[in-house]
């Protein structure tokens, strides 16, 4: 709007200029409150068009640029604000803070000293000067400035000064300074009992001194005597988790649950504790609650499925496992579990479909190759099982478990030489592979070759798994094959104790009893073996042993010493 009194010289109405400046300033403030920093910057820049001399606008621009991480632009605005109003304390404090963040310590110090001259009773500048000295490891100078605050009657938060003194002394390793740090933190807590920073840092001091129990007692007392702090709860919960004290850890996680930047992570920890404590119903409820807020979380879904599996809710487990996407890191395990459960539910073909789909989606998961092959094995399709494992081994030639399964499939197909070769490769890859040690030892025993070497393998497996019934059986059977019947009985009895529902183990023990002239025990064990066996042909083989004993008893034939008697017909068995 042109004023007619200007005789042709164009100028704008001051009221209009002021109104526009105020409007854009208000818009800038509104955008800033909404978190729209970019629009706030644009609005504040418009203010400077209508009011070029306002340091307050430069200050607001500096603050918004800082939010965006644009330090150079923020610094330029702060310097402009100081230039426009050299006596503005807030401008000097902001500029000092920016210099400090850029580690321009002399420039920062100059700004804070200017504040001290302009406003001798200012309580912020000494705090920042002390922090600058602390960053430069000039501890005594830093403490001097913090202590000066304690003498300033205008300073109404003395607990902070004590806290900062403690922080400075904590960085100094000498015992006297550590003691001074402890005293400062305690003083800060005396002045402000609910000061979480002080209690946490004092706890760090105790932990550094290898007195974690003292730190735990401190944290516990703080939580009990004040409104529980989520930050203290986080530290305390982690300590309890590491100690296996899940009850107390859970209590602290409850404090954090509704006041955390990562509530889902906290709830997940709570769910894992419930699982560890076998409180499965509560764990399921917690996991389902998390899934409502984060339905895309495959980790949560995997654990929910695992709990369903653990509690024998297999249909629900399969449902959750099969929802996990192929892009997930949990996909391979999810496929394996789902397929295995479907097999257990008598739905072998569905299990095969799940495993086949998994293999199609992810060729980088060796466990899927193994599961698919095992299901084909279960179906009696040894040829395709073998082909699947060969495909897997091309991708993962050093995967001991895949190679082990490949060996067992070849055993089904009667390729004993391949079995031996593959099991030897398994042991080259993993000398402590218990299944490989046991399988090779048992294979040699069945072939009647390398029995001393087989015994060494079985004993090595037993060292690794001393209560494994199958390993005990293998060692006992190898000893039996070497005519060490008394010793074999010890291991076979132990095997039967651990695996009393396995027919082959009961039969082996029966054979050993028979060889050691313990005929009644042998007959009793053969009867158990026959009852446990499901394959008709093998049942007949076992019953033929019972018949042979009964005929011997009927004919009154004396039991010959084991050293001269021919053995009862032995079976060709597999494990």
C-alpha positions in Angstrom: 0.0 0.0 0.0 1.6 3.3 -1.1 1.3 6.4 1.1 0.2 9.5 -0.8 2.3 11.8 1.3 5.5 10.3 -0.2 5.3 12.4 -3.3 5.9 9.4 -5.6 8.5 7.6 -3.4 7.2 4.1 -2.9 7.1 2.7 0.7 5.0 0.3 2.6 2.8 1.1 5.5 4.6 0.2 8.8 1.4 -1.2 10.2 1.1 -3.6 7.3 4.8 -4.6 7.7 4.3 -5.3 11.3 1.1 -7.2 10.7 2.7 -9.4 8.1 5.7 -10.0 10.3 3.5 -11.0 13.2 1.4 -13.3 10.9 4.4 -15.2 9.6 5.9 -15.4 13.0 2.7 -16.9 14.4 2.6 -19.4 11.5 6.2 -20.3 12.1 5.5 -21.0 15.8 2.4 -23.1 14.8 4.4 -25.2 12.3 7.2 -25.7 14.9 4.6 -27.0 17.4 3.3 -29.4 14.8 6.8 -30.7 14.3 6.9 -29.4 10.7 10.3 -27.8 10.9 10.7 -27.2 7.2 7.5 -25.1 6.9 8.5 -23.3 10.2 11.8 -22.3 8.6 10.0 -20.9 5.5 7.6 -18.9 7.7 10.4 -17.4 9.8 12.3 -16.5 6.7 9.2 -14.6 5.6 9.3 -12.7 8.9 12.8 -11.4 8.1 11.4 -9.9 4.9 9.1 -7.7 6.9 11.3 -7.3 10.0 14.9 -7.5 9.1 16.2 -6.4 12.5 14.6 -9.0 14.8 17.3 -11.2 16.6 14.4 -13.3 18.0 13.6 -14.5 14.5 17.2 -15.4 13.9 17.1 -17.3 17.2 14.0 -19.2 16.1 15.6 -20.0 12.7 18.7 -21.3 14.5 16.6 -23.6 16.6 14.7 -25.0 13.7 17.8 -25.6 11.6 19.3 -27.4 14.6 16.3 -29.7 14.7 17.0 -30.6 11.1 20.6 -31.3 11.9 21.7 -28.3 9.7 24.4 -27.1 12.0 26.1 -24.7 9.6 22.8 -22.9 8.9 21.9 -22.8 12.6 25.3 -21.4 13.4 24.9 -18.6 10.8 21.5 -17.6 12.3 22.9 -17.6 15.9 25.8 -15.4 14.8 23.4 -13.0 13.1 21.3 -12.9 16.3 24.3 -12.0 18.4 25.4 -9.3 15.8 22.0 -7.7 15.9 21.8 -7.7 19.7 25.2 -8.2 21.4 23.6 -7.9 24.8 21.1 -10.7 24.4 22.1 -13.4 26.8 20.1 -16.1 25.2 21.7 -15.5 21.8 25.2 -15.9 23.3 24.1 -19.1 25.2 22.8 -20.6 21.9 25.8 -19.6 19.9 28.1 -21.0 22.7 26.2 -24.3 22.6 26.6 -24.6 18.8 30.3 -23.8 19.0 30.6 -26.4 21.7 28.9 -29.1 19.6 31.4 -28.4 16.9 34.2 -28.7 19.5 35.2 -25.1 18.8 35.9 -24.7 22.5 37.7 -21.3 22.6 34.8 -19.7 20.7 32.3 -21.4 22.9 34.1 -20.2 26.0 34.2 -16.6 24.6 30.4 -16.7 24.4 29.9 -18.0 27.9 32.3 -15.5 29.3 30.4 -12.8 27.6 27.2 -14.0 29.3 29.1 -13.9 32.7 30.0 -10.2 32.0 26.5 -9.3 30.9 24.8 -11.2 33.7 27.2 -12.1 36.6 24.5 -14.1 38.5 23.6 -16.2 35.4 23.6 -19.9 36.4 23.7 -21.5 33.0 27.0 -20.1 31.8 29.1 -21.6 34.7 27.4 -24.9 34.0 28.4 -24.9 30.4 31.9 -23.6 31.1 32.3 -26.5 33.6 31.1 -28.9 30.9 33.6 -27.5 28.4 36.5 -28.0 30.8 35.3 -31.5 31.6 35.2 -32.4 27.9 38.8 -31.1 27.6 39.8 -33.3 30.6 40.6 -30.2 32.7 38.8 -31.7 35.7 39.8 -29.3 38.5 38.7 -26.3 36.4 35.4 -27.9 35.7 34.8 -28.7 39.3 35.7 -25.1 40.2 32.9 -23.8 38.0 30.3 -26.3 39.3 31.3 -25.4 42.9 30.8 -21.7 42.1 27.1 -22.5 41.3 26.7 -23.8 44.9 27.7 -20.4 46.2 25.3 -18.6 43.9 22.0 -17.7 45.7 20.2 -17.5 42.4 21.0 -21.2 41.6 18.0 -23.2 42.6 19.1 -26.7 41.5 22.2 -27.4 43.6 21.7 -31.1 43.2 22.7 -30.7 39.6 26.0 -29.1 40.5 26.8 -32.0 42.9 25.8 -34.5 40.1 28.1 -32.8 37.6 31.0 -32.7 40.1 30.4 -36.5 40.6 30.5 -37.1 36.8 33.8 -35.3 36.5 35.4 -37.2 39.4 34.1 -40.5 38.1 36.2 -40.1 35.0 39.4 -39.9 37.2 40.5 -43.3 38.1 42.4 -42.5 41.4 40.7 -43.8 44.5 40.4 -40.4 46.1 38.4 -39.1 43.1 36.2 -42.2 43.0 35.4 -41.6 46.6 34.7 -37.9 45.9 32.4 -39.0 43.0 30.4 -41.3 45.3 30.0 -38.5 47.9 28.8 -36.1 45.2 26.2 -38.5 43.9 25.0 -39.2 47.4 24.7 -35.5 48.1 22.7 -35.0 44.9 20.3 -37.8 46.0 20.1 -36.2 49.4 18.9 -32.9 47.9 16.7 -34.6 45.3 15.9 -38.2 46.3 14.0 -39.0 43.1 17.0 -37.9 40.8 17.3 -41.0 38.5 20.5 -39.8 36.8 22.3 -39.7 40.1 21.2 -43.1 41.2 22.1 -44.7 37.9 25.5 -43.1 37.7 26.2 -44.1 41.3 25.2 -47.6 40.3 27.7 -47.5 37.5 30.4 -46.5 40.0 29.6 -49.5 42.2 29.6 -51.8 39.2 33.0 -50.5 38.2 34.2 -51.3 41.7 32.9 -54.9 41.2 30.2 -54.4 43.9 27.2 -55.0 41.7 25.2 -56.2 44.7 25.6 -52.8 46.2 24.3 -51.3 42.9 21.3 -53.6 42.9 20.5 -52.7 46.5 20.7 -49.0 45.6 18.4 -49.4 42.6 15.9 -51.5 44.6 15.8 -48.9 47.4 15.3 -46.1 44.9 12.4 -47.9 43.2 10.8 -48.6 46.5 11.1 -45.2 48.0 10.2 -43.1 45.0 7.8 -43.3 42.1 9.5 -46.2 40.1 11.7 -44.9 37.3 11.5 -46.6 33.9 15.2 -45.9 33.3 16.2 -47.5 36.6 13.8 -50.3 35.9 15.6 -51.0 32.6 19.0 -51.3 34.2 17.7 -53.4 37.1 15.6 -55.7 34.8 18.7 -56.4 32.7 20.8 -57.3 35.8 18.0 -59.6 37.0 17.7 -61.3 33.5 21.5 -61.9 33.4 21.2 -63.4 36.9 18.2 -65.6 35.9 16.0 -63.8 38.5 13.1 -63.6 36.2 10.5 -62.8 38.8 12.1 -59.6 39.8 13.1 -58.8 36.2 9.4 -59.1 35.2 8.4 -56.7 38.0 10.8 -54.1 36.6 9.6 -54.6 33.0 6.1 -53.9 34.2 7.3 -50.5 35.3 8.8 -49.9 31.9 5.9 -51.3 29.9 3.7 -48.2 29.7 6.6 -45.6 29.7 9.1 -46.8 27.2 10.2 -45.6 23.8 10.1 -49.3 22.7 7.0 -50.7 24.5 6.9 -53.7 22.1 10.4 -54.7 22.9 9.6 -54.5 26.6 6.5 -56.6 26.2 8.5 -59.2 24.2 11.0 -59.5 27.0 8.1 -60.0 29.4 6.7 -62.8 27.1 10.1 -64.5 26.9 10.4 -64.5 30.7 6.9 -66.0 31.0 8.0 -68.7 28.5 11.2 -69.4 30.5 9.0 -69.7 33.6 6.7 -72.1 31.7 3.7 -69.7 32.4 2.5 -70.5 28.9 -1.1 -69.3 29.2 0.1 -65.8 30.3 2.8 -65.9 27.7 0.2 -66.6 24.9 -2.0 -63.7 26.2 1.0 -61.4 26.2 2.2 -62.4 22.7 -1.3 -62.1 21.3 -1.5 -58.6 22.8 1.7 -57.7 21.1 0.5 -59.0 17.8 -2.5 -56.8 17.9 -0.2 -53.8 18.0 2.4 -55.2 15.6 0.7 -57.8 13.4 3.6 -57.7 11.0 6.1 -58.9 13.6 7.2 -62.4 12.5 9.4 -62.7 15.6 6.4 -62.4 17.9 4.4 -64.8 15.7 7.2 -67.3 15.7 7.4 -67.3 19.5 3.6 -67.6 19.7 3.6 -70.6 17.5 6.5 -72.1 19.5 4.4 -71.7 22.7 1.4 -73.4 21.1 3.7 -76.2 20.0 5.1 -76.5 23.5 1.6 -76.8 25.0 0.6 -79.3 22.3 -1.9 -77.0 20.6 -0.5 -78.2 17.3 -3.2 -76.9 15.0 -2.8 -73.4 16.3 1.0 -73.7 16.1 0.8 -74.8 12.4 -1.5 -71.9 11.7 0.9 -69.3 13.1 4.1 -70.9 11.6 2.5 -70.9 8.1 1.7 -67.2 8.4 5.4 -66.3 8.7 6.5 -64.8 5.3 9.3 -66.2 3.2 11.3 -63.0 3.6 11.6 -63.5 7.4 14.7 -64.7 9.1 12.4 -67.1 11.0 11.0 -68.6 7.8 13.3 -71.7 7.6 12.6 -72.8 11.2 8.9 -72.0 10.8 8.7 -74.3 7.7 10.5 -77.1 9.6 8.3 -76.9 12.6 5.0 -76.7 10.6 5.9 -79.6 8.4 7.0 -81.7 11.4 3.8 -81.0 13.3 1.7 -81.9 10.3 3.5 -85.2 10.1 2.8 -85.8 13.8 -0.9 -84.9 13.2 -1.0 -87.7 10.6 -1.1 -85.2 7.7 2.1 -86.3 6.0 1.1 -85.0 2.6 0.3 -81.6 3.9 3.7 -81.6 5.6 5.3 -82.4 2.3 3.4 -79.6 0.6 4.6 -77.1 3.3 8.2 -78.3 3.0 8.1 -78.3 -0.8 6.7 -74.7 -0.9 9.4 -73.7 1.6 12.1 -75.2 -0.5 10.7 -73.4 -3.6 10.7 -70.0 -1.7 14.0 -70.3 0.0 17.0 -72.4 -1.3 19.3 -70.8 1.3 17.9 -72.7 4.2 19.6 -76.1 4.7 17.1 -77.2 7.4 14.3 -77.1 4.8 16.2 -79.5 2.6 16.7 -81.8 5.6 13.0 -81.6 6.6 11.7 -82.3 3.1 14.0 -85.2 2.7 13.0 -86.7 6.1 9.3 -86.5 5.1 10.0 -88.2 1.8 11.9 -90.8 3.8 8.8 -91.2 6.1 6.8 -91.8 2.9 9.2 -94.4 1.7 10.3 -92.3 -1.3 14.0 -92.8 -0.7 15.0 -91.9 -4.3 13.5 -88.4 -4.1 14.8 -88.0 -0.5 18.3 -88.8 -1.7 17.9 -86.4 -4.7 16.8 -83.6 -2.4 19.7 -84.1 -0.1 22.1 -84.2 -3.0 20.7 -80.9 -4.2 21.1 -79.5 -0.7 24.7 -80.7 -0.4 25.6 -79.0 -3.7 24.6 -75.7 -2.0 25.9 -76.6 1.5 28.7 -79.1 1.0 30.0 -78.5 4.5 26.7 -78.9 6.3 27.3 -81.9 8.6 23.6 -82.5 9.3 22.6 -82.7 5.7 25.4 -85.1 5.0 24.3 -87.2 8.0 20.8 -87.4 6.6 22.2 -88.3 3.2 24.1 -91.2 4.8 21.0 -92.5 6.6 18.9 -92.4 3.4 21.6 -94.5 1.7 21.3 -96.9 4.5 17.6 -97.3 3.7 18.6 -98.0 0.1 21.1 -100.6 1.2 24.2 -98.6 0.1 26.4 -99.4 3.1 29.6 -98.3 1.5 28.0 -94.8 0.9 26.8 -94.8 4.5 30.3 -95.3 5.8 31.8 -92.7 3.4 29.2 -90.1 4.3 29.5 -90.7 8.0 33.3 -90.3 7.8 32.8 -87.0 6.0 30.3 -85.9 8.7 33.0 -86.6 11.3 35.6 -84.7 9.3 33.3 -81.7 9.3 32.3 -82.2 13.0 34.4 -84.6 15.1 31.9 -84.3 17.9 28.8 -85.1 15.9 27.2 -87.6 18.2 24.7 -89.0 15.7 27.5 -89.4 13.2 29.8 -91.2 15.7 27.0 -93.5 16.7 25.7 -94.3 13.3 29.1 -95.1 11.9 29.9 -97.2 14.9 26.6 -99.1 14.6 27.0 -99.6 10.9 30.4 -101.2 11.3 29.0 -103.4 14.1 26.2 -104.6 11.8 28.7 -105.2 9.0 30.9 -107.1 11.5 34.0 -105.0 10.5 36.4 -102.6 12.3 34.9 -103.5 15.7 37.7 -102.0 17.8 37.5 -98.8 15.8 33.7 -98.8 16.1 34.0 -99.2 19.9 36.2 -96.1 20.1 33.7 -94.1 18.1 30.8 -95.3 20.4 32.8 -94.5 23.5 33.5 -91.1 22.2 29.8 -90.5 21.5 29.0 -91.7 25.0 31.5 -89.2 26.5 29.5 -86.5 24.7 26.0 -87.9 25.5 26.3 -90.2 28.5 22.6 -90.7 28.9 21.7 -91.3 25.3 19.9 -94.7 25.1 20.8 -95.2 21.4 24.5 -94.5 22.0 24.5 -96.9 25.0 22.8 -99.5 22.9 25.4 -99.1 20.1 28.3 -99.6 22.5 26.7 -102.6 24.1 26.0 -104.1 20.8 29.6 -103.6 19.6 30.8 -105.3 22.8 28.3 -108.1 22.2 29.8 -108.5 18.6 33.2 -108.9 20.2 31.8 -111.6 22.6 32.3 -109.4 25.6 28.8 -110.4 26.8 29.1 -109.5 30.5 30.3 -106.0 29.7 27.8 -105.6 26.9 24.9 -106.3 29.4 25.9 -103.4 31.5 25.6 -100.9 28.7 22.5 -102.6 27.1 20.7 -102.5 30.5 21.5 -98.8 30.8 20.3 -98.3 27.2 17.0 -100.0 28.0 16.6 -97.9 31.2 16.7 -94.8 29.1 14.8 -96.1 26.1 12.4 -98.8 27.4 10.0 -98.4 24.5 12.4 -99.1 21.7 12.1 -102.7 20.3 15.6 -103.0 18.9 17.2 -102.1 22.3 15.1 -104.7 24.2 16.0 -107.3 21.6 19.7 -106.5 21.9 19.5 -106.9 25.6 17.7 -110.2 25.2 20.5 -111.4 22.9 23.1 -110.5 25.4 21.2 -112.2 28.2 20.9 -115.3 26.1 24.6 -115.4 25.3 25.4 -115.0 29.0 23.2 -118.0 29.9 20.5 -115.8 31.4 17.7 -117.6 29.5 14.7 -116.5 31.5 15.8 -112.8 31.3 16.4 -113.3 27.6 12.9 -114.7 27.0 11.3 -111.9 29.0 13.2 -109.2 27.1 12.3 -110.8 23.7 8.6 -110.8 24.6 8.9 -107.0 25.4 10.8 -106.5 22.1 8.0 -108.3 20.2 5.3 -106.3 21.9 7.1 -103.0 21.0 7.8 -103.9 17.4 5.3 -102.8 14.7 6.8 -104.4 11.6 5.2 -107.9 11.2 8.3 -109.5 9.7 10.5 -108.4 12.6 8.0 -109.5 15.1 8.1 -112.9 13.6 12.0 -112.9 13.8 11.9 -112.0 17.5 9.2 -114.6 18.3 11.3 -117.2 16.6 14.0 -116.6 19.2 11.4 -117.1 22.0 10.3 -120.3 20.3 13.9 -121.5 20.0 14.4 -121.0 23.8 11.1 -122.8 24.6 12.0 -125.8 22.4 15.4 -125.9 24.1 13.6 -125.9 27.5 11.1 -128.5 26.4 13.9 -130.8 25.1 15.8 -130.4 28.3 18.9 -129.4 26.4 21.4 -127.9 28.8 22.6 -124.3 28.1 26.1 -124.5 26.7 28.8 -122.0 27.7 28.7 -118.9 25.6 32.2 -119.5 24.3 31.1 -122.7 22.5 27.4 -122.2 21.7 26.2 -120.9 18.4 24.3 -117.7 18.6 20.6 -117.4 18.2 19.9 -116.1 14.7 20.7 -112.4 14.8 18.6 -109.9 13.0 19.7 -107.3 10.5 18.4 -104.2 12.2 18.5 -100.5 11.8 18.1 -97.6 14.1 
